[in-house]
Structures are given as C-alpha cells and as structure tokens.
Amino acid sequence: MFVAIVGTRCSGKSTVAQYLISKGFIPMAIPITFSSSGDLLDHVTRNWRSDFVTEDLTSPELITLFARRPFFMLIRVDAPLMQRYRRLSSSLDSFSLEEFVRQHDEDAFGINVDSGKLERFYGPAGLHALHSFVKLNVINTFQTVSDLHDHLDALNILNAERLRPRWDSYFMTLADLASQRSNCMKRRVGAILVRENRIVATGYNGTPRGVKNCNEGGCAHCNGTSADSGTDCLCLHAEENALLEAGRDRVGPNAILYCNTCPCLKCTIKIIQSGVREVVYHLSYKVDEASAKLFQEAGVQIRRHAIW
C-alpha cells in the first residue's frame, strides 16, 4: 500500500504519517529520497507489496499519476480552524489569526483572497481539487496524540477493502447509486439483483412506466394528498422493479438481492416468490422484524451490510 497524506496546516498530517510509520510504513520524500515523482512512482510500483507513506504529493497532476495504481490511497487530514491555530500558537511559530486564516484560504482554495494572487502548494484550486481522489477523511478534533491514534486504530486504515471493495461493498455501493435515479417523494431506494457476482438486473422506486413521475404528482400517497384522492401508493419499489426486469427465469438459483434499504413486507413476499436465496441490505426500515420473520420461515437468508 502507498499512502499519500494531504491536509491543512496543523491538522495533524505528520502525526498520521508517523502513526503509519510506527505500523511499518516506509517514509518516502521528494526530493530527499527520490529526485522526481517519476522515480518515486517507479519504486513503489516495483515494490508494491511493501507499505509506503508520503506527504509530498500536493497537486492533482501528481496524484492523478499515482491514483492509477491499485495500491494507492490518498488520506486527507483536517481539523477545526481555531483548534489548528491554537496548535500553531503553542509552537515556536508566531502568526496572527488573520495571517493563519489567509494561509488556510491559500491551502484550501489555491488563492489569496486579498491579493487575488494564485498559490500553487496544492495546485490552482487548492485542496478542494483533490476531493475526488480522497479515499479517507480524518477529522482530527482530538486533544492528545494518543486519542488520535485510538481513532486511527478504529478506522482500520490498513484494511485492504479501502483499496478494493469486496463484493458486498461493491454491490451495495451500486444499489445506493441506483437509488439516486429515484424521484419518489417519500424515500429513495435502489436494488441490485446478482447471481454468481454478475448483475442480473437493477431497480429503483417510482411510478409505473408511462405514469406521471412521483415528484410530479403522479402518486397522491407519496405527495401527501391520498386522504383527498382516496388512492393507495402507486410507486413500484426498487426490489419490485429489479425482479420485474429480471423475470423468474433470469433470477435463477443462488441469486442475491442487494438493497440500500431493508425490504418492506410487500417486497419480502415477492422476493421469496421469485426464488432469491439471500437479501443484503444497508439501512433499516419500519417493518424489519416482520420481513425477517417471513424470510426465515421461507429459508431466505437476510443480513445487514455497512459500507465504509
């Protein structure tokens, strides 16, 4: 694993780096250890089974090169502004609060807001330009190094799943992504039907095909007007849409249904009838107990999985 650490001043970047070094990571520095980032990239690639850490990757261009490698992880460390200023004030450095805030703006946004001068320590857009590369955010609000170390232990940084998610995390992430397509006014839900680690069908909740979308008033129940219209909910649930897309024949043996929300009782019945062997969910729902009891009776395994 090769870990690069970025973050604001006095947030604890070096403390996190030292923590990893204490766990056996080898510190890498440019230009002290290597003459260029290219030489560093070649070295960590050839020795990818070893663990390395650096604080010297500070631009999107550099990080883009390393982010292509499957063993690379970028950690961002941050802390509240006043807490960081107090840490600085307790050291030998002497800065006014105004100067410290100005440096923060330069690090975070890449520009001096007073002069308009572009600063390039973290590239033209500052730390915010690195957001898409970050695998783990560490918020260091701790008063002691020992407390920070305890927090890092709990984060389990060395877990290989942070670099390559196992199947459960992979499919649950896709279920959560599918839920973003939903326009149901009550709740966004996504589902992924899988067999032998291959996606059979996807689904998200919403009104039937050809019917006005839920967020356009298509479902009176979800829009809170069912008392006036006397109608039930018209929305198909994510699980129903995935099963309908697949059909009984395509569900086949040993199918697993991943849902970002625990299935309701109505969907539980359909899941059982379709022949799904296992249901994996993330968020709880009001009828968890009733669904679980029915799944147990039908011999369908159900379990909860939390994404990192």
C-alpha positions as CSV (number, residue, x, y, z in Angstrom):
1,M,0.0,0.0,0.0
2,F,1.2,3.5,-0.8
3,V,-0.5,6.2,1.3
4,A,-0.2,9.9,0.4
5,I,-1.4,12.4,3.1
6,V,-2.7,15.9,2.4
7,G,-4.4,18.5,4.6
8,T,-4.4,21.9,6.1
9,R,-1.7,23.3,8.3
10,C,-1.5,22.0,11.9
11,S,-4.3,19.4,11.1
12,G,-2.0,16.5,12.1
13,K,-0.7,15.3,8.8
14,S,2.7,14.5,10.1
15,T,1.2,12.8,13.2
16,V,-0.8,10.5,11.0
17,A,2.3,9.8,8.9
18,Q,4.3,8.9,12.0
19,Y,1.4,6.6,13.1
20,L,1.7,4.7,9.8
21,I,5.5,4.6,10.1
22,S,5.1,3.0,13.6
23,K,2.9,0.4,11.8
24,G,5.8,-0.5,9.5
25,F,5.3,2.0,6.6
26,I,8.4,3.3,4.9
27,P,8.6,7.2,4.6
28,M,9.1,8.5,1.1
29,A,10.2,12.0,0.3
30,I,10.8,14.2,-2.8
31,P,13.5,15.3,-3.4
32,I,15.3,13.8,-0.4
33,T,14.7,10.1,-1.2
34,F,13.9,10.5,-4.9
35,S,14.9,13.1,-7.5
36,S,11.5,13.2,-9.1
37,S,7.9,12.0,-8.7
38,G,8.5,9.6,-11.6
39,D,11.3,7.9,-9.8
40,L,9.1,7.5,-6.7
41,L,6.3,6.1,-8.9
42,D,8.6,3.5,-10.4
43,H,10.0,2.5,-7.0
44,V,6.6,2.0,-5.3
45,T,5.3,0.2,-8.3
46,R,8.2,-2.3,-8.4
47,N,7.8,-2.8,-4.6
48,W,4.0,-2.6,-4.3
49,R,3.8,-5.4,-1.7
50,S,5.6,-3.1,0.7
51,D,3.9,-0.2,2.6
52,F,5.0,3.4,1.9
53,V,3.8,6.8,3.1
54,T,4.5,10.4,1.9
55,E,3.3,14.0,2.4
56,D,4.9,15.2,-0.8
57,L,2.1,14.7,-3.4
58,T,0.4,18.0,-3.4
59,S,-1.1,18.6,-6.8
60,P,-3.9,17.0,-8.9
61,E,-1.4,16.3,-11.7
62,L,0.9,14.3,-9.4
63,I,-1.9,12.5,-7.6
64,T,-3.5,11.5,-10.9
65,L,-0.4,9.6,-11.8
66,F,-0.4,7.6,-8.6
67,A,-4.1,7.2,-8.4
68,R,-4.0,4.9,-11.4
69,R,-2.2,2.3,-9.3
70,P,-4.5,-0.1,-7.3
71,F,-2.3,0.1,-4.2
72,F,-2.6,3.9,-3.8
73,M,-4.7,5.6,-1.2
74,L,-5.0,9.4,-0.5
75,I,-5.8,10.4,3.0
76,R,-7.0,14.0,3.8
77,V,-6.5,15.3,7.4
78,D,-8.3,18.3,8.7
79,A,-9.3,19.9,12.0
80,P,-11.3,23.0,13.1
81,L,-9.7,26.2,12.2
82,M,-9.4,27.6,15.8
83,Q,-8.1,24.3,17.1
84,R,-5.4,24.3,14.4
85,Y,-4.5,27.9,15.2
86,R,-4.1,27.1,18.9
87,R,-1.8,24.2,18.0
88,L,0.3,26.6,16.0
89,S,0.3,29.2,18.8
90,S,1.7,26.6,21.2
91,S,4.7,26.1,18.9
92,L,7.6,28.4,18.2
93,D,5.9,29.9,15.1
94,S,4.2,33.2,15.6
95,F,1.3,34.1,13.4
96,S,-1.6,36.4,13.8
97,L,-5.0,34.8,13.4
98,E,-5.6,36.8,10.3
99,E,-2.4,35.5,8.7
100,F,-3.3,32.0,9.7
101,V,-6.7,32.3,8.1
102,R,-5.1,33.7,4.9
103,Q,-2.8,30.7,4.7
104,H,-5.8,28.4,5.3
105,D,-7.5,30.0,2.3
106,E,-4.4,29.6,0.2
107,D,-4.2,25.9,1.1
108,A,-7.9,25.2,0.7
109,F,-8.8,27.3,-2.3
110,G,-5.4,27.9,-4.0
111,I,-5.8,31.7,-4.0
112,N,-5.0,34.7,-1.7
113,V,-8.5,36.2,-1.3
114,D,-7.0,39.7,-0.6
115,S,-4.5,40.0,-3.4
116,G,-6.1,37.5,-5.9
117,K,-2.6,36.0,-6.3
118,L,-2.7,32.3,-7.2
119,E,-0.9,30.0,-4.8
120,R,0.2,26.6,-6.0
121,F,1.1,24.5,-3.0
122,Y,-2.0,22.3,-3.6
123,G,-2.5,23.4,-7.2
124,P,-4.6,26.2,-8.7
125,A,-7.8,25.1,-6.9
126,G,-6.2,24.1,-3.6
127,L,-7.2,21.1,-1.5
128,H,-10.7,21.1,-2.9
129,A,-9.4,20.0,-6.3
130,L,-8.2,16.8,-4.6
131,H,-11.6,15.8,-3.3
132,S,-12.4,13.2,-5.9
133,F,-9.1,11.3,-5.1
134,V,-9.6,11.1,-1.4
135,K,-10.2,7.6,0.0
136,L,-10.4,8.5,3.6
137,N,-11.0,11.7,5.6
138,V,-9.5,12.0,9.0
139,I,-11.1,14.8,11.2
140,N,-8.6,15.4,14.0
141,T,-10.5,17.1,16.8
142,F,-8.6,15.2,19.4
143,Q,-6.7,16.9,22.3
144,T,-4.0,14.3,22.5
145,V,-1.9,12.2,20.1
146,S,-3.0,9.1,22.0
147,D,-6.7,9.9,21.3
148,L,-5.9,10.4,17.6
149,H,-4.0,7.1,17.5
150,D,-7.1,5.3,19.0
151,H,-9.2,6.9,16.3
152,L,-6.9,5.8,13.6
153,D,-6.9,2.2,15.1
154,A,-10.7,2.3,14.9
155,L,-10.6,3.5,11.3
156,N,-8.6,0.4,10.4
157,I,-6.7,2.2,7.6
158,L,-4.7,-0.9,6.7
159,N,-7.9,-2.8,5.7
160,A,-7.4,-3.9,2.0
161,E,-11.1,-3.2,1.3
162,R,-10.3,0.5,1.3
163,L,-8.4,-0.1,-1.9
164,R,-10.5,-2.7,-3.5
165,P,-14.0,-3.2,-2.0
166,R,-15.2,-6.8,-1.6
167,W,-18.4,-7.9,-3.4
168,D,-20.8,-6.9,-0.7
169,S,-19.5,-3.3,-0.6
170,Y,-19.3,-3.1,-4.3
171,F,-22.9,-4.2,-5.0
172,M,-24.2,-2.1,-2.1
173,T,-22.5,0.9,-3.5
174,L,-24.2,0.3,-6.8
175,A,-27.5,-0.1,-5.1
176,D,-27.0,3.2,-3.4
177,L,-26.1,4.7,-6.8
178,A,-29.2,3.2,-8.4
179,S,-31.3,4.9,-5.7
180,Q,-30.2,8.3,-7.0
181,R,-32.3,7.7,-10.0
182,S,-35.5,7.6,-7.9
183,N,-37.8,10.6,-7.8
184,C,-40.1,9.1,-5.1
185,M,-41.2,11.9,-2.7
186,K,-41.1,9.6,0.3
187,R,-37.7,7.7,0.1
188,R,-35.0,6.9,-2.4
189,V,-34.3,3.1,-2.7
190,G,-32.1,1.2,-5.0
191,A,-31.7,-2.6,-5.6
192,I,-29.2,-4.8,-7.5
193,L,-30.1,-8.4,-8.3
194,V,-26.9,-10.5,-8.6
195,R,-26.1,-14.1,-9.4
196,E,-22.6,-15.5,-9.1
197,N,-21.2,-12.0,-8.7
198,R,-22.8,-10.9,-12.0
199,I,-25.5,-8.2,-12.2
200,V,-28.8,-9.6,-13.5
201,A,-31.0,-6.5,-13.0
202,T,-31.2,-3.2,-11.2
203,G,-34.1,-1.2,-9.9
204,Y,-35.2,1.9,-8.1
205,N,-38.6,3.0,-6.7
206,G,-41.0,5.2,-8.7
207,T,-44.3,5.2,-10.5
208,P,-45.0,2.6,-13.3
209,R,-43.8,3.2,-16.8
210,G,-45.9,5.7,-18.7
211,V,-47.4,7.2,-15.4
212,K,-46.5,10.7,-14.3
213,N,-43.5,10.7,-12.0
214,C,-43.9,10.7,-8.3
215,N,-42.2,14.1,-7.8
216,E,-44.6,15.5,-10.5
217,G,-47.6,14.4,-8.5
218,G,-48.0,11.0,-10.1
219,C,-48.5,9.3,-6.7
220,A,-51.0,11.0,-4.4
221,H,-49.9,8.8,-1.4
222,C,-46.3,9.9,-1.6
223,N,-47.2,13.5,-2.2
224,G,-49.4,13.6,0.9
225,T,-52.7,14.0,-0.9
226,S,-54.0,10.5,-0.6
227,A,-56.6,11.5,2.0
228,D,-58.2,13.7,-0.6
229,S,-57.9,11.3,-3.5
230,G,-58.6,8.0,-1.7
231,T,-55.7,6.3,-3.6
232,D,-53.1,3.9,-2.4
233,C,-49.4,4.3,-3.2
234,L,-48.8,3.8,-6.9
235,C,-45.0,3.6,-6.7
236,L,-43.3,0.3,-7.6
237,H,-40.5,-0.4,-5.1
238,A,-36.9,-0.8,-6.1
239,E,-36.9,-4.5,-5.3
240,E,-40.1,-5.0,-7.4
241,N,-38.6,-3.2,-10.4
242,A,-35.4,-5.3,-10.3
243,L,-37.4,-8.5,-10.1
244,L,-39.7,-7.5,-12.8
245,E,-36.8,-6.6,-15.1
246,A,-35.2,-9.9,-14.4
247,G,-38.2,-12.2,-14.5
248,R,-38.4,-15.5,-12.7
249,D,-36.3,-17.4,-15.3
250,R,-33.4,-15.0,-15.1
251,V,-33.4,-14.9,-11.3
252,G,-32.2,-18.5,-11.3
253,P,-30.6,-20.3,-8.4
254,N,-28.4,-18.7,-5.7
255,A,-29.4,-15.1,-6.6
256,I,-28.7,-12.3,-4.1
257,L,-30.6,-9.1,-3.9
258,Y,-28.7,-6.0,-2.6
259,C,-30.9,-3.2,-1.3
260,N,-29.8,0.1,0.2
261,T,-32.9,-0.1,2.4
262,C,-34.4,-3.2,4.1
263,P,-37.3,-4.6,2.1
264,C,-40.8,-3.9,3.2
265,L,-43.3,-6.7,3.8
266,K,-44.9,-6.3,0.4
267,C,-41.5,-6.7,-1.3
268,T,-40.5,-9.5,1.0
269,I,-43.3,-11.7,-0.3
270,K,-42.3,-11.1,-3.9
271,I,-38.6,-11.7,-3.2
272,I,-39.4,-15.0,-1.6
273,Q,-41.7,-16.0,-4.5
274,S,-39.1,-15.1,-7.2
275,G,-36.6,-17.6,-5.7
276,V,-34.0,-15.2,-4.4
277,R,-31.7,-17.0,-2.0
278,E,-30.3,-14.1,0.0
279,V,-31.1,-10.5,0.8
280,V,-28.4,-8.0,1.8
281,Y,-29.4,-4.5,3.0
282,H,-27.9,-1.4,4.5
283,L,-30.5,0.9,6.0
284,S,-33.2,-0.2,8.4
285,Y,-37.0,0.2,7.8
286,K,-40.0,0.1,10.0
287,V,-41.0,-3.5,9.2
288,D,-37.6,-5.1,9.5
289,E,-38.8,-7.6,12.1
290,A,-41.8,-8.7,10.1
291,S,-39.8,-9.1,7.0
292,A,-37.0,-11.0,8.8
293,K,-39.5,-13.4,10.3
294,L,-41.0,-14.2,6.9
295,F,-37.6,-14.6,5.3
296,Q,-36.6,-17.0,8.0
297,E,-39.7,-19.1,7.5
298,A,-39.1,-19.3,3.7
299,G,-35.4,-20.1,4.1
300,V,-34.1,-16.9,2.6
301,Q,-31.0,-15.5,4.3
302,I,-31.1,-11.8,5.2
303,R,-28.2,-9.8,6.7
304,R,-27.1,-6.2,7.1
305,H,-24.0,-4.8,5.5
306,A,-22.5,-1.4,6.3
307,I,-20.5,0.4,3.6
308,W,-17.2,2.0,4.7
